[in-house]
Amino acid sequence: MDRYQFGLVVGNTFDSLIIPYTAVTMATETIAAEEVPSPASVIFSNGYLDEIVEAISSKNVTWSSLVGGDGLTAEQANALASVDKELKSSKVETLSKDSSLYANIFCTIITKPTRIEVLQSVLVLATYLIPSHNEFALALISLSEICQPLEKLLDSEDEAVRLLAAKVAILLLIATDKPPVSVVQKLLDCSWKLSTCDDYRLKDLAAQSYGAILSVKSTRALFWAKITSYGPPLLEILKSGKGGLQLQYNTVLVFWLLSFELEPAEELNKKCDIIPIILDIMKVAIKEKIIRVSVSLFYNLVTIAPAENIPALLVVSGLPVIKSMAQRKWTDAELESDLVTLSTTLQEAHDSMSTFDEYVSELTSGRLRWSPAHKSIDFWKRNVEQFKEDNWKLLKELAKVIATSSDNTVLAVASNDIGQVITELPEGLKVLQQLGTKTKIMEMMGHPDADVKYQALKATQVFVARAFA
């Protein structure tokens, strides 16, 4: 299966609604865009939203009963009733013949003050019609006045209206190559709110929405600009393992879509620590589709930004995991090919790295562990001079780890390493004093973790001994 075709399966099953891409232009302010090279279609289905749609549909409200007051005109009701009747018989010939008329009816209804039950019914009808009738979608997109009322409905106090409007907006967004900035930003913010809810069905809807939005290449910069807000709830989904396999898949898919862009590919692991999270998922995944999207994410990271991501994968022992998977049989030939490529690339990088290279990769990843180099007297004597280079760059990296990490093992190892450096290069103590690292390590002598306390004590003893060296 082609790497660029497997993927934007967003929903509860693979038999859900398929939304094709088209290349059209949406009126209003736009951002430059191009067709995403993958995937070929979006599947958008969510159990929670389906229940809302079913509840609205089960009321069996006739269109004629919505006439009058803040409702429909008789002409609108007759037109919608005609389309609705044909929709139920799977023969919507009227809509195909006069898409512009029905697009204008829809736009008029959502623009003016309208009763909630009217909005609900019209939005439900639109969610059925847009993906299955391209002429109707194109007609709606061509209306310059469609965006503002849709944005307004995204803030509706009625949950059904709010979620249905979001689905309509996303269906229209993925049918255009130039989505409006304001609508995209509003949809991203709405998806973020859903991702922070306790209900995992709403989290799943958020992941699906993100996936559908990010399938349009030009939207990814907007998402990335707020990765510090949008990222944490998604990362928590992946770390917790709760909400089911489909939610896990949909969430990994969001990061996969981001990984096609250079800046996210370079910084995704630095900002989100995504590599160890995805690696942990791969180790226990029982569904090939989760392995497939995870491997494709790694493939993108290693291909687009190798300098940033190959060392990061090696530091968290990604090589043995990838090699083991490359030896297994898979139904997807593209997956097998990607695993072989990843395995070969990582092995070659590993073989070319010196012990010091491995140390630097570990340090820059911020994931220090008790690998052999840290306790090797020979290692420090041979390599310590390199900590002075570039204005004490590596020593400052260690200082940064001490200042920012909350991991006990990382703090213990960093304290040990700083002690080792100052033992050989006492002039580095002045750098640590300027950064406040000396004080921080001395404070850590009261740390509740025994190893952190011990390593901080040892480093402090070195500080005292070398203070006048």
VEXDREN-2710 file (C-alpha; in Angstrom, 1 decimal):
% VEXDREN-2710
k/r/px/py/pz
1/MET/0.0/0.0/0.0
2/ASP/1.4/3.4/-0.9
3/ARG/2.6/5.4/2.0
4/TYR/0.7/8.4/0.8
5/GLN/-2.6/6.6/0.5
6/PHE/-3.0/4.5/3.7
7/GLY/-4.0/7.1/6.0
8/LEU/-6.6/9.6/7.0
9/VAL/-9.0/7.1/8.3
10/VAL/-10.7/9.1/10.9
11/GLY/-13.7/7.5/12.7
12/ASN/-14.9/4.5/14.6
13/THR/-14.6/2.0/11.8
14/PHE/-13.1/1.7/8.3
15/ASP/-16.6/1.5/6.9
16/SER/-17.5/5.1/7.9
17/LEU/-18.3/8.1/5.7
18/ILE/-15.6/8.7/3.1
19/ILE/-15.1/12.3/2.1
20/PRO/-13.2/12.9/-1.2
21/TYR/-10.9/15.8/-1.8
22/THR/-11.6/18.3/-4.5
23/ALA/-9.6/21.4/-5.6
24/VAL/-11.9/24.4/-5.4
25/THR/-11.6/27.9/-4.0
26/MET/-13.5/29.1/-0.9
27/ALA/-14.4/32.8/-0.9
28/THR/-13.0/35.2/1.8
29/GLU/-9.5/35.8/3.1
30/THR/-7.3/32.7/2.4
31/ILE/-3.9/31.2/3.1
32/ALA/-1.7/29.7/0.4
33/ALA/-2.3/26.0/0.0
34/GLU/-1.6/22.9/-2.0
35/GLU/-3.0/19.5/-2.1
36/VAL/-1.6/17.3/0.6
37/PRO/0.2/14.3/-1.0
38/SER/-1.6/12.0/1.3
39/PRO/-4.1/10.6/2.1
40/ALA/-6.6/10.3/-0.7
41/SER/-9.7/10.5/1.4
42/VAL/-11.1/11.2/4.9
43/ILE/-13.3/9.0/6.9
44/PHE/-15.2/11.0/9.5
45/SER/-17.5/9.2/11.9
46/ASN/-17.9/9.6/15.7
47/GLY/-20.2/7.7/18.0
48/TYR/-21.1/10.7/20.1
49/LEU/-21.9/12.9/17.1
50/ASP/-23.8/10.0/15.5
51/GLU/-26.0/9.8/18.6
52/ILE/-26.8/13.5/18.4
53/VAL/-27.7/13.1/14.7
54/GLU/-29.9/10.1/15.5
55/ALA/-31.6/11.9/18.3
56/ILE/-32.5/14.8/16.1
57/SER/-33.6/12.6/13.2
58/SER/-35.7/10.4/15.5
59/LYS/-37.9/13.3/16.4
60/ASN/-39.5/13.0/12.9
61/VAL/-40.1/16.7/12.8
62/THR/-41.6/17.6/9.4
63/TRP/-40.2/20.5/7.5
64/SER/-43.6/22.1/7.3
65/SER/-43.8/22.3/11.1
66/LEU/-40.8/24.5/11.2
67/VAL/-42.5/27.3/9.1
68/GLY/-43.2/30.6/10.7
69/GLY/-41.7/32.8/13.4
70/ASP/-37.9/32.4/13.5
71/GLY/-38.2/29.3/11.3
72/LEU/-38.5/28.5/7.6
73/THR/-40.5/30.1/4.9
74/ALA/-43.0/27.9/3.1
75/GLU/-40.8/27.9/0.0
76/GLN/-37.7/26.8/2.0
77/ALA/-39.6/24.1/3.8
78/ASN/-41.0/22.7/0.5
79/ALA/-37.6/22.7/-1.1
80/LEU/-35.9/21.0/1.9
81/ALA/-38.7/18.5/2.2
82/SER/-38.2/17.5/-1.4
83/VAL/-34.5/17.0/-1.0
84/ASP/-34.9/15.1/2.3
85/LYS/-37.4/12.8/0.7
86/GLU/-35.1/12.0/-2.2
87/LEU/-32.2/11.6/0.2
88/LYS/-34.0/8.8/2.0
89/SER/-34.6/7.1/-1.3
90/SER/-30.9/7.6/-2.3
91/LYS/-31.9/9.6/-5.4
92/VAL/-31.2/13.2/-4.8
93/GLU/-31.8/14.4/-8.4
94/THR/-33.3/17.8/-7.4
95/LEU/-30.1/18.9/-5.6
96/SER/-27.9/18.0/-8.5
97/LYS/-30.1/20.0/-10.9
98/ASP/-30.1/23.2/-8.8
99/SER/-27.3/23.1/-6.2
100/SER/-27.0/26.9/-6.1
101/LEU/-30.6/27.3/-5.0
102/TYR/-30.2/24.9/-2.1
103/ALA/-26.8/26.4/-1.1
104/ASN/-28.5/29.8/-0.9
105/ILE/-31.4/28.3/1.1
106/PHE/-28.9/26.8/3.6
107/CYS/-26.9/30.0/3.8
108/THR/-30.0/32.1/4.4
109/ILE/-31.2/29.9/7.2
110/ILE/-28.0/29.8/9.2
111/THR/-27.4/33.6/8.7
112/LYS/-30.6/34.9/10.2
113/PRO/-31.9/34.4/13.8
114/THR/-33.4/30.9/13.7
115/ARG/-34.9/28.5/16.2
116/ILE/-32.6/25.8/17.5
117/GLU/-34.6/22.9/16.2
118/VAL/-34.5/24.5/12.7
119/LEU/-30.7/24.9/12.8
120/GLN/-30.3/21.3/14.1
121/SER/-32.4/19.8/11.3
122/VAL/-30.8/21.9/8.5
123/LEU/-27.3/21.1/9.8
124/VAL/-28.0/17.4/10.0
125/LEU/-29.3/17.5/6.4
126/ALA/-26.2/19.4/5.3
127/THR/-23.8/16.7/6.9
128/TYR/-25.5/14.1/4.7
129/LEU/-25.6/16.2/1.5
130/ILE/-22.1/17.8/1.4
131/PRO/-19.9/14.7/1.2
132/SER/-22.2/12.8/-1.1
133/HIS/-23.0/15.7/-3.5
134/ASN/-20.0/17.6/-4.7
135/GLU/-22.1/20.2/-6.6
136/PHE/-23.8/21.2/-3.4
137/ALA/-20.4/21.5/-1.6
138/LEU/-19.0/23.6/-4.4
139/ALA/-22.1/25.9/-4.4
140/LEU/-21.8/26.5/-0.7
141/ILE/-18.0/27.2/-0.9
142/SER/-18.6/29.8/-3.7
143/LEU/-20.8/31.8/-1.4
144/SER/-18.7/34.6/0.2
145/GLU/-21.2/35.0/3.1
146/ILE/-21.1/31.4/4.2
147/CYS/-18.1/31.7/6.5
148/GLN/-19.2/34.2/9.1
149/PRO/-22.4/32.5/10.1
150/LEU/-20.7/29.2/10.3
151/GLU/-18.1/30.7/12.6
152/LYS/-20.8/32.1/14.7
153/LEU/-22.5/28.8/15.1
154/LEU/-19.3/27.3/16.4
155/ASP/-19.9/29.4/19.5
156/SER/-23.5/28.3/19.9
157/GLU/-24.8/27.5/23.4
158/ASP/-26.5/24.4/22.0
159/GLU/-24.0/21.6/21.8
160/ALA/-25.7/19.8/18.9
161/VAL/-25.6/23.0/16.8
162/ARG/-22.0/23.7/17.8
163/LEU/-20.7/20.2/16.9
164/LEU/-22.8/19.9/13.7
165/ALA/-21.6/23.3/12.5
166/ALA/-18.1/22.2/13.1
167/LYS/-18.6/19.1/11.0
168/VAL/-20.2/21.1/8.2
169/ALA/-17.3/23.5/8.3
170/ILE/-14.7/20.7/8.2
171/LEU/-16.5/19.0/5.3
172/LEU/-16.3/22.3/3.4
173/LEU/-12.7/23.0/4.5
174/ILE/-11.4/19.7/3.1
175/ALA/-13.2/20.4/-0.2
176/THR/-11.1/23.5/-0.9
177/ASP/-7.4/24.2/-1.5
178/LYS/-7.6/27.7/0.0
179/PRO/-9.4/27.4/3.4
180/PRO/-10.2/30.7/5.2
181/VAL/-7.7/31.5/8.0
182/SER/-10.4/32.6/10.4
183/VAL/-12.5/29.4/10.0
184/VAL/-9.4/27.1/10.3
185/GLN/-8.3/28.9/13.5
186/LYS/-11.8/28.7/14.9
187/LEU/-12.1/25.0/14.1
188/LEU/-8.6/24.3/15.6
189/ASP/-9.6/26.1/18.8
190/CYS/-12.9/24.2/19.0
191/SER/-11.1/20.9/18.6
192/TRP/-8.7/21.9/21.4
193/LYS/-11.7/22.5/23.7
194/LEU/-13.0/19.0/22.8
195/SER/-9.6/17.4/23.5
196/THR/-9.6/18.8/27.0
197/CYS/-13.0/17.2/27.9
198/ASP/-13.2/14.2/30.2
199/ASP/-15.5/12.3/27.8
200/TYR/-13.3/10.2/25.6
201/ARG/-15.9/10.3/22.8
202/LEU/-15.3/14.0/22.6
203/LYS/-11.6/13.5/22.7
204/ASP/-12.0/11.2/19.7
205/LEU/-14.1/13.8/17.9
206/ALA/-11.2/16.3/18.6
207/ALA/-8.6/13.9/17.1
208/GLN/-10.8/13.3/14.1
209/SER/-11.4/17.0/13.6
210/TYR/-7.7/17.8/13.8
211/GLY/-6.9/15.0/11.4
212/ALA/-9.4/16.2/8.8
213/ILE/-8.3/19.8/9.1
214/LEU/-4.6/18.9/8.9
215/SER/-5.2/16.9/5.8
216/VAL/-5.2/20.3/4.0
217/LYS/-1.6/21.1/3.9
218/SER/-1.9/24.9/4.4
219/THR/-3.6/24.5/7.8
220/ARG/-0.6/22.8/9.4
221/ALA/1.3/26.1/10.1
222/LEU/-1.7/27.4/12.1
223/PHE/-1.8/24.2/14.2
224/TRP/2.0/24.2/14.7
225/ALA/2.0/27.9/15.8
226/LYS/-0.1/26.8/18.8
227/ILE/1.5/23.3/19.4
228/THR/2.2/24.2/23.0
229/SER/-1.6/24.5/23.5
230/TYR/-2.9/21.9/21.1
231/GLY/-0.2/19.3/21.7
232/PRO/-0.4/18.4/25.5
233/PRO/-4.0/17.0/25.5
234/LEU/-3.2/14.8/22.5
235/LEU/0.0/13.6/24.1
236/GLU/-1.9/12.8/27.3
237/ILE/-4.2/10.6/25.2
238/LEU/-1.2/8.7/23.9
239/LYS/0.5/8.4/27.3
240/SER/-2.6/7.2/29.1
241/GLY/-3.6/4.5/26.6
242/LYS/-7.3/5.2/27.5
243/GLY/-10.2/5.7/25.1
244/GLY/-9.6/2.7/22.8
245/LEU/-7.4/1.8/19.9
246/GLN/-9.3/3.9/17.4
247/LEU/-8.7/7.0/19.5
248/GLN/-5.0/6.1/19.7
249/TYR/-4.8/5.7/16.0
250/ASN/-6.6/8.9/15.2
251/THR/-4.3/10.8/17.6
252/VAL/-1.0/9.4/16.2
253/LEU/-2.4/10.3/12.8
254/VAL/-2.5/14.0/13.8
255/PHE/1.3/13.9/14.5
256/TRP/1.9/12.0/11.3
257/LEU/0.2/14.7/9.2
258/LEU/2.4/17.4/11.0
259/SER/5.5/15.4/10.2
260/PHE/5.3/16.2/6.5
261/GLU/6.4/19.8/7.2
262/LEU/10.0/20.7/7.8
263/GLU/9.8/22.8/11.0
264/PRO/7.5/20.3/12.8
265/ALA/9.7/17.4/11.6
266/GLU/12.7/19.2/13.1
267/GLU/11.2/20.3/16.4
268/LEU/8.3/17.8/17.1
269/ASN/10.4/15.6/19.3
270/LYS/12.0/18.6/21.1
271/LYS/8.7/20.2/21.8
272/CYS/6.5/17.1/22.4
273/ASP/9.0/14.2/23.2
274/ILE/7.0/12.3/20.6
275/ILE/9.6/9.7/19.7
276/PRO/9.7/7.7/23.0
277/ILE/5.9/8.0/23.3
278/ILE/5.3/6.5/19.8
279/LEU/8.0/3.9/20.4
280/ASP/6.2/2.7/23.6
281/ILE/2.9/2.5/21.6
282/MET/4.6/0.4/18.9
283/LYS/6.0/-2.1/21.5
284/VAL/2.6/-3.1/22.6
285/ALA/0.4/-2.3/19.6
286/ILE/-1.9/-5.2/18.5
287/LYS/-3.3/-3.5/15.4
288/GLU/-1.2/-3.3/12.2
289/LYS/-2.7/0.0/11.3
290/ILE/-1.3/1.6/14.5
291/ILE/2.1/0.2/13.7
292/ARG/1.8/1.4/10.1
293/VAL/1.0/5.0/11.0
294/SER/3.7/5.1/13.7
295/VAL/6.4/3.8/11.4
296/SER/5.3/6.3/8.7
297/LEU/5.7/9.0/11.3
298/PHE/9.2/7.9/12.1
299/TYR/10.0/7.5/8.4
300/ASN/9.0/11.2/7.8
301/LEU/11.0/12.4/10.8
302/VAL/14.1/10.5/9.8
303/THR/13.8/11.4/6.1
304/ILE/12.9/15.1/6.5
305/ALA/15.0/16.0/9.6
306/PRO/17.6/13.2/10.1
307/ALA/20.0/15.3/12.2
308/GLU/17.4/15.9/14.8
309/ASN/15.6/12.6/14.8
310/ILE/18.1/9.8/14.1
311/PRO/20.1/10.5/17.4
312/ALA/16.8/10.9/19.3
313/LEU/15.6/7.4/18.1
314/LEU/18.9/5.8/19.0
315/VAL/19.0/7.4/22.5
316/VAL/15.6/5.7/23.4
317/SER/16.8/2.3/21.9
318/GLY/14.7/2.6/18.9
319/LEU/17.0/0.6/16.8
320/PRO/16.4/-2.9/18.4
321/VAL/12.6/-2.2/18.3
322/ILE/12.7/-1.3/14.6
323/LYS/15.0/-4.2/13.7
324/SER/12.7/-6.7/15.5
325/MET/9.7/-5.4/13.6
326/ALA/11.5/-5.4/10.3
327/GLN/12.0/-9.1/10.7
328/ARG/8.3/-9.8/11.1
329/LYS/5.8/-10.5/8.3
330/TRP/3.3/-7.8/7.6
331/THR/0.3/-7.6/5.2
332/ASP/1.3/-4.1/4.0
333/ALA/4.3/-4.2/1.7
334/GLU/5.0/-0.5/2.2
335/LEU/5.2/-1.0/5.9
336/GLU/7.8/-3.8/5.4
337/SER/9.8/-1.5/3.1
338/ASP/9.7/1.4/5.5
339/LEU/10.8/-0.8/8.4
340/VAL/13.8/-2.1/6.4
341/THR/14.7/1.4/5.4
342/LEU/14.5/2.7/9.0
343/SER/16.4/-0.3/10.4
344/THR/19.2/0.2/7.8
345/THR/19.4/4.0/8.4
346/LEU/19.5/3.7/12.2
347/GLN/22.1/0.8/12.1
348/GLU/24.4/2.8/9.8
349/ALA/24.1/5.9/12.1
350/HIS/24.8/3.7/15.2
351/ASP/27.8/2.1/13.6
352/SER/29.4/5.4/12.7
353/MET/28.9/7.0/16.1
354/SER/31.7/7.2/18.7
355/THR/31.0/6.8/22.4
356/PHE/31.2/10.6/22.7
357/ASP/28.7/11.1/19.8
358/GLU/26.3/8.8/21.7
359/TYR/26.8/10.8/24.8
360/VAL/26.1/14.1/23.0
361/SER/23.0/12.6/21.5
362/GLU/21.8/11.5/24.9
363/LEU/22.5/14.9/26.4
364/THR/20.8/16.9/23.7
365/SER/17.8/14.7/23.9
366/GLY/17.5/15.6/27.6
367/ARG/16.9/11.9/28.4
368/LEU/20.1/11.1/30.4
369/ARG/20.4/7.5/31.7
370/TRP/23.1/5.6/33.4
371/SER/24.8/4.4/30.2
372/PRO/28.5/3.2/30.7
373/ALA/30.1/6.5/29.7
374/HIS/28.8/8.4/32.7
375/LYS/30.8/6.3/35.2
376/SER/33.9/5.8/33.0
377/ILE/36.9/7.7/34.3
378/ASP/38.6/7.0/30.9
379/PHE/35.7/8.5/29.0
380/TRP/35.9/11.8/31.0
381/LYS/39.7/12.1/30.7
382/ARG/39.6/11.6/26.9
383/ASN/36.6/13.8/26.2
384/VAL/36.3/16.5/28.9
385/GLU/38.1/19.2/26.9
386/GLN/35.2/19.1/24.4
387/PHE/33.0/20.5/27.1
388/LYS/34.9/23.8/26.8
389/GLU/34.3/24.2/23.1
390/ASP/31.8/26.8/21.7
391/ASN/31.9/28.7/24.9
392/TRP/31.2/25.7/27.2
393/LYS/28.2/24.7/25.1
394/LEU/28.0/21.1/26.5
395/LEU/28.4/22.2/30.1
396/LYS/25.6/24.7/29.5
397/GLU/23.5/21.9/28.1
398/LEU/24.0/20.0/31.4
399/ALA/23.1/23.1/33.3
400/LYS/19.9/23.4/31.3
401/VAL/19.0/19.8/32.1
402/ILE/19.5/20.6/35.9
403/ALA/17.3/23.7/35.5
404/THR/14.4/22.1/33.6
405/SER/14.1/18.4/34.2
406/SER/11.8/16.9/36.8
407/ASP/13.0/13.3/36.1
408/ASN/15.0/11.9/39.1
409/THR/17.3/9.7/37.0
410/VAL/18.1/12.6/34.6
411/LEU/18.9/14.9/37.6
412/ALA/21.1/12.3/39.2
413/VAL/23.0/11.6/36.0
414/ALA/23.4/15.3/35.1
415/SER/24.8/16.0/38.6
416/ASN/27.3/13.2/38.2
417/ASP/28.4/14.5/34.8
418/ILE/28.8/18.1/36.1
419/GLY/30.9/16.8/38.9
420/GLN/33.1/14.8/36.4
421/VAL/33.6/17.9/34.3
422/ILE/34.5/20.2/37.2
423/THR/36.9/17.6/38.5
424/GLU/38.9/17.9/35.3
425/LEU/38.1/21.5/34.4
426/PRO/37.7/23.5/37.6
427/GLU/37.5/26.7/35.6
428/GLY/34.0/25.6/34.5
429/LEU/32.7/26.3/38.0
430/LYS/32.5/30.0/37.1
431/VAL/30.1/29.2/34.3
432/LEU/27.9/27.2/36.6
433/GLN/27.9/30.0/39.2
434/GLN/26.8/32.5/36.5
435/LEU/23.9/30.2/35.4
436/GLY/22.8/29.4/39.0
437/THR/23.5/25.7/38.5
438/LYS/25.9/25.5/41.4
439/THR/23.2/26.8/43.8
440/LYS/20.6/24.5/42.3
441/ILE/22.7/21.4/42.8
442/MET/23.5/22.4/46.4
443/GLU/19.8/22.7/47.0
444/MET/19.3/19.2/45.6
445/MET/21.2/17.8/48.5
446/GLY/17.8/18.0/50.2
447/HIS/16.0/16.2/47.4
448/PRO/13.6/13.4/48.4
449/ASP/15.1/10.9/45.9
450/ALA/18.1/9.2/47.4
451/ASP/20.2/9.0/44.2
452/VAL/19.6/12.6/43.3
453/LYS/20.6/13.6/46.8
454/TYR/23.8/11.4/46.7
455/GLN/24.9/12.7/43.3
456/ALA/24.2/16.3/44.3
457/LEU/26.3/15.8/47.4
458/LYS/29.2/14.4/45.4
459/ALA/29.1/17.3/42.9
460/THR/29.0/19.8/45.8
461/GLN/32.1/18.2/47.3
462/VAL/33.8/18.7/43.9
463/PHE/32.7/22.3/43.9
464/VAL/34.2/22.9/47.3
465/ALA/37.4/21.0/46.5
466/ARG/37.9/22.8/43.2
467/ALA/36.8/26.3/44.2
468/PHE/40.4/27.5/44.6
469/ALA/42.0/25.2/42.1
END
